[in-house]
Amino acid sequence: MSPARRAKPWLYPVPKAPAQTEARPVHADAEIIEAVVCGDGAVAGELYDRLVNVVEQTLFRVLGRRESDHEDLVQSAFEQIVKTLATRRFAGACSLKTWASSVATHVALNALRSRRRERGLFDRSEVDPPAASAGTDNPERDASLRRDIERVRGVLASMSPGRAEALLLHDVLGHDLAEIAALTGVSLAAAQSRLVRGRHELHARLGKRGDP
């Protein structure tokens, strides 16, 4: 073998694999709550990541749109969540996500009432932009449905908070009566009464008849 061929290396360098990032630990609800109580920011910061989607989705489902004050409402919801956790007012009868959904529902209801007082719910442009109806087979029906939904929101905004909250938690967000009782701090019978009375009030004020 010639010297030139012997000088050729037999092994070639292999590119180093990228360093793997350390997996972020996942904490249980109880650990996050204790971190909030103790002021442990390293763990408490996980609270936002865990709950932000639930809070935003709840606000959107109750309000029906993402408006200019959306971020303020999200901030308000988290302030209330942290406050209830830090003062140990969260009894732990449900998951953090369920609790966050309840708090966000309360914030959204307050926003509906505030908008109704300040500008008048039915005086605002309540239909979605035309692009939202693009491709539908019946734009007039869709617009009518949106108006009906806004009428429902208007009635909810003027109902007693307990009944409106029970309706939203059960019929919109899908929580059962036991969860609603735990979330609102009332008995199971009281939660059921609020839901039934709320449904009847809603349908009566919408001018509908029949079984809710």
The 8 nearest C-alpha neighbors of each residue, nearest first, counted from 0:
[[1, 4, 2, 5, 3, 6, 7, 8],
 [0, 2, 3, 4, 5, 6, 7, 8],
 [3, 1, 5, 4, 6, 0, 7, 8],
 [4, 2, 6, 1, 5, 7, 0, 8],
 [3, 5, 1, 6, 7, 2, 0, 8],
 [6, 4, 2, 7, 3, 1, 0, 8],
 [7, 5, 3, 4, 2, 8, 1, 9],
 [6, 8, 4, 5, 9, 3, 2, 10],
 [9, 7, 10, 6, 11, 5, 4, 12],
 [8, 10, 7, 11, 5, 6, 4, 12],
 [11, 9, 8, 12, 13, 7, 6, 5],
 [10, 12, 13, 9, 8, 14, 7, 15],
 [11, 13, 14, 10, 15, 8, 9, 16],
 [12, 14, 15, 11, 16, 10, 17, 9],
 [15, 13, 16, 12, 17, 11, 18, 10],
 [14, 16, 17, 13, 18, 12, 19, 11],
 [17, 15, 18, 14, 19, 13, 20, 12],
 [18, 16, 19, 15, 14, 20, 13, 21],
 [17, 19, 16, 20, 15, 21, 14, 22],
 [20, 18, 17, 21, 16, 22, 15, 23],
 [21, 19, 22, 18, 23, 17, 16, 24],
 [20, 22, 23, 19, 24, 18, 17, 25],
 [23, 21, 20, 24, 19, 25, 18, 26],
 [22, 24, 21, 25, 20, 26, 45, 42],
 [25, 23, 22, 26, 21, 42, 45, 27],
 [24, 26, 23, 27, 45, 22, 42, 28],
 [27, 25, 30, 24, 31, 28, 42, 29],
 [26, 28, 30, 29, 31, 25, 32, 95],
 [27, 29, 31, 30, 32, 95, 26, 94],
 [28, 30, 32, 27, 31, 33, 26, 91],
 [31, 29, 33, 27, 32, 28, 26, 34],
 [32, 30, 34, 28, 33, 29, 43, 42],
 [31, 33, 29, 35, 34, 30, 84, 28],
 [32, 34, 36, 30, 35, 31, 37, 29],
 [33, 35, 39, 31, 37, 32, 43, 36],
 [36, 34, 38, 32, 43, 33, 37, 85],
 [35, 37, 85, 33, 34, 38, 32, 84],
 [38, 36, 34, 35, 39, 33, 85, 32],
 [37, 39, 35, 36, 34, 40, 43, 33],
 [40, 38, 34, 41, 37, 43, 42, 35],
 [39, 41, 43, 42, 44, 38, 34, 35],
 [42, 40, 39, 43, 44, 45, 34, 38],
 [43, 41, 44, 40, 45, 34, 39, 31],
 [42, 44, 40, 45, 35, 34, 46, 31],
 [45, 43, 46, 42, 40, 41, 47, 48],
 [44, 46, 48, 43, 47, 42, 49, 31],
 [45, 47, 49, 44, 43, 48, 50, 31],
 [48, 46, 50, 49, 45, 51, 44, 77],
 [49, 47, 45, 46, 50, 51, 44, 52],
 [48, 50, 46, 47, 51, 45, 52, 96],
 [49, 51, 47, 53, 52, 48, 96, 46],
 [52, 50, 54, 53, 47, 48, 55, 49],
 [53, 51, 55, 54, 50, 56, 49, 48],
 [54, 52, 56, 50, 51, 55, 57, 100],
 [53, 55, 51, 57, 52, 56, 103, 100],
 [56, 54, 58, 52, 57, 53, 51, 59],
 [55, 57, 59, 53, 58, 54, 52, 60],
 [58, 56, 60, 54, 59, 55, 100, 53],
 [59, 57, 55, 61, 56, 60, 107, 62],
 [58, 60, 63, 56, 62, 57, 64, 61],
 [61, 59, 57, 63, 58, 62, 56, 171],
 [60, 62, 58, 59, 63, 57, 107, 104],
 [63, 61, 59, 64, 60, 58, 107, 111],
 [64, 62, 59, 60, 61, 65, 58, 149],
 [65, 63, 59, 62, 66, 60, 58, 127],
 [66, 64, 69, 59, 67, 63, 62, 68],
 [65, 67, 69, 68, 64, 70, 62, 59],
 [66, 68, 69, 65, 70, 71, 72, 64],
 [67, 69, 71, 66, 70, 72, 65, 73],
 [70, 68, 72, 71, 66, 67, 65, 73],
 [69, 71, 73, 72, 68, 74, 67, 75],
 [70, 72, 74, 68, 69, 73, 75, 67],
 [71, 73, 75, 69, 74, 70, 76, 68],
 [74, 72, 70, 76, 75, 71, 69, 77],
 [73, 75, 71, 77, 72, 76, 70, 78],
 [76, 74, 72, 78, 73, 77, 71, 79],
 [77, 75, 73, 79, 74, 103, 78, 72],
 [76, 78, 80, 74, 79, 75, 81, 73],
 [79, 77, 75, 81, 76, 80, 82, 74],
 [78, 80, 82, 76, 77, 81, 83, 75],
 [79, 81, 77, 83, 82, 78, 76, 84],
 [82, 80, 84, 78, 79, 83, 85, 77],
 [83, 81, 79, 85, 84, 80, 78, 86],
 [82, 84, 88, 80, 86, 81, 85, 89],
 [83, 85, 87, 81, 82, 86, 89, 88],
 [86, 84, 36, 82, 87, 83, 35, 81],
 [85, 87, 83, 84, 88, 82, 36, 89],
 [88, 86, 84, 89, 85, 83, 90, 36],
 [87, 89, 83, 86, 90, 84, 85, 82],
 [88, 90, 87, 91, 84, 83, 92, 86],
 [91, 89, 92, 88, 87, 93, 181, 84],
 [90, 92, 93, 89, 94, 95, 29, 98],
 [91, 93, 90, 181, 94, 89, 182, 178],
 [94, 92, 91, 97, 95, 98, 178, 181],
 [93, 95, 97, 96, 98, 91, 92, 28],
 [94, 96, 98, 97, 99, 28, 93, 50],
 [97, 95, 99, 94, 98, 50, 100, 53],
 [96, 98, 100, 94, 99, 95, 93, 101],
 [97, 99, 95, 101, 100, 96, 102, 94],
 [100, 98, 96, 102, 101, 97, 95, 103],
 [99, 101, 97, 103, 98, 102, 54, 57],
 [102, 100, 104, 98, 99, 103, 105, 97],
 [101, 103, 99, 105, 104, 100, 76, 98],
 [102, 104, 106, 100, 105, 76, 101, 54],
 [105, 103, 101, 107, 102, 106, 100, 108],
 [104, 106, 102, 108, 103, 107, 109, 101],
 [107, 105, 103, 109, 104, 108, 76, 110],
 [106, 108, 110, 104, 109, 105, 58, 103],
 [109, 107, 111, 105, 110, 106, 104, 112],
 [108, 110, 112, 106, 107, 111, 113, 105],
 [109, 111, 107, 113, 108, 112, 114, 106],
 [112, 110, 108, 114, 109, 113, 156, 115],
 [113, 111, 156, 115, 109, 110, 114, 116],
 [112, 114, 110, 116, 115, 111, 117, 109],
 [115, 113, 117, 111, 116, 112, 118, 110],
 [114, 116, 119, 120, 112, 113, 117, 118],
 [117, 115, 113, 114, 119, 118, 112, 120],
 [118, 116, 114, 115, 113, 119, 112, 120],
 [119, 117, 114, 115, 116, 120, 122, 123],
 [118, 120, 115, 122, 121, 116, 117, 114],
 [119, 121, 115, 122, 123, 153, 118, 114],
 [120, 122, 123, 119, 125, 153, 124, 150],
 [123, 121, 119, 120, 124, 118, 125, 115],
 [122, 124, 121, 125, 120, 119, 118, 126],
 [125, 123, 126, 122, 121, 127, 120, 128],
 [126, 124, 123, 127, 149, 146, 121, 145],
 [125, 127, 124, 145, 128, 142, 146, 129],
 [126, 128, 131, 129, 125, 132, 145, 130],
 [127, 129, 130, 131, 126, 132, 125, 133],
 [130, 128, 131, 132, 127, 133, 126, 138],
 [131, 129, 133, 132, 128, 127, 134, 135],
 [130, 132, 129, 128, 133, 127, 134, 135],
 [133, 131, 130, 129, 135, 138, 134, 141],
 [132, 134, 130, 131, 135, 129, 138, 136],
 [133, 135, 132, 136, 138, 131, 130, 137],
 [136, 134, 137, 133, 132, 138, 141, 131],
 [135, 137, 138, 134, 133, 140, 132, 141],
 [136, 138, 140, 139, 135, 141, 132, 142],
 [139, 137, 141, 140, 135, 142, 132, 136],
 [140, 138, 142, 141, 137, 143, 144, 136],
 [141, 139, 143, 137, 142, 138, 144, 145],
 [142, 140, 138, 144, 143, 139, 145, 137],
 [141, 143, 145, 139, 144, 140, 138, 146],
 [144, 142, 140, 146, 141, 145, 139, 147],
 [145, 143, 147, 141, 146, 142, 140, 148],
 [144, 146, 148, 142, 147, 143, 149, 141],
 [147, 145, 149, 143, 144, 148, 150, 142],
 [148, 146, 150, 144, 149, 145, 143, 151],
 [147, 149, 151, 145, 150, 146, 144, 152],
 [148, 150, 152, 146, 151, 147, 153, 145],
 [151, 149, 153, 147, 148, 152, 146, 154],
 [150, 152, 148, 154, 149, 153, 155, 147],
 [153, 151, 149, 155, 150, 154, 156, 148],
 [152, 154, 150, 156, 151, 155, 149, 120],
 [155, 153, 151, 157, 156, 152, 158, 150],
 [156, 154, 152, 158, 157, 163, 153, 151],
 [155, 157, 112, 153, 154, 111, 158, 152],
 [156, 158, 154, 155, 153, 159, 112, 160],
 [159, 157, 155, 156, 163, 160, 154, 162],
 [158, 160, 161, 162, 163, 157, 155, 156],
 [161, 159, 163, 162, 164, 158, 108, 156],
 [162, 160, 164, 163, 159, 165, 193, 183],
 [161, 163, 197, 193, 165, 164, 159, 160],
 [162, 164, 166, 160, 155, 165, 161, 158],
 [163, 165, 167, 161, 166, 162, 160, 168],
 [164, 166, 162, 168, 194, 163, 167, 169],
 [167, 165, 163, 169, 164, 170, 168, 194],
 [166, 168, 171, 164, 169, 170, 165, 172],
 [167, 169, 172, 165, 174, 166, 171, 164],
 [168, 170, 173, 174, 166, 167, 172, 171],
 [169, 171, 166, 167, 173, 172, 168, 174],
 [172, 170, 167, 173, 169, 168, 166, 60],
 [171, 173, 168, 169, 174, 170, 167, 57],
 [172, 174, 169, 170, 171, 168, 175, 167],
 [175, 173, 169, 168, 172, 178, 179, 176],
 [176, 174, 178, 177, 169, 179, 173, 168],
 [175, 177, 179, 178, 180, 190, 191, 187],
 [176, 178, 180, 179, 175, 187, 181, 190],
 [179, 177, 181, 176, 175, 180, 182, 174],
 [178, 180, 176, 182, 181, 177, 183, 175],
 [179, 181, 185, 177, 187, 190, 178, 183],
 [182, 180, 178, 184, 179, 183, 177, 92],
 [183, 181, 179, 180, 184, 178, 101, 98],
 [184, 182, 180, 181, 185, 179, 190, 161],
 [183, 185, 181, 182, 180, 186, 179, 190],
 [186, 184, 180, 183, 189, 190, 187, 181],
 [185, 187, 189, 188, 180, 190, 184, 181],
 [186, 188, 190, 180, 189, 177, 191, 176],
 [187, 189, 191, 186, 190, 192, 185, 180],
 [188, 190, 192, 186, 191, 187, 185, 193],
 [191, 189, 187, 193, 180, 192, 188, 186],
 [192, 190, 194, 188, 189, 193, 195, 187],
 [193, 191, 189, 195, 194, 190, 196, 188],
 [194, 192, 162, 190, 196, 191, 195, 197],
 [193, 195, 197, 191, 165, 192, 196, 166],
 [196, 194, 192, 198, 197, 193, 191, 199],
 [197, 195, 199, 193, 198, 194, 192, 200],
 [196, 198, 162, 194, 200, 195, 199, 193],
 [199, 197, 201, 195, 196, 200, 211, 194],
 [198, 200, 196, 202, 201, 197, 203, 195],
 [201, 199, 203, 197, 198, 202, 204, 196],
 [200, 202, 198, 204, 199, 203, 197, 205],
 [201, 203, 205, 207, 199, 204, 200, 206],
 [204, 202, 200, 206, 205, 201, 207, 199],
 [205, 203, 206, 201, 202, 200, 154, 207],
 [204, 206, 202, 203, 207, 201, 151, 150],
 [205, 207, 203, 204, 202, 208, 201, 200],
 [208, 206, 202, 205, 203, 209, 204, 201],
 [207, 209, 202, 206, 210, 203, 211, 205],
 [210, 208, 211, 207, 202, 199, 203, 206],
 [209, 211, 208, 199, 202, 198, 207, 195],
 [210, 198, 209, 199, 202, 208, 195, 201]]
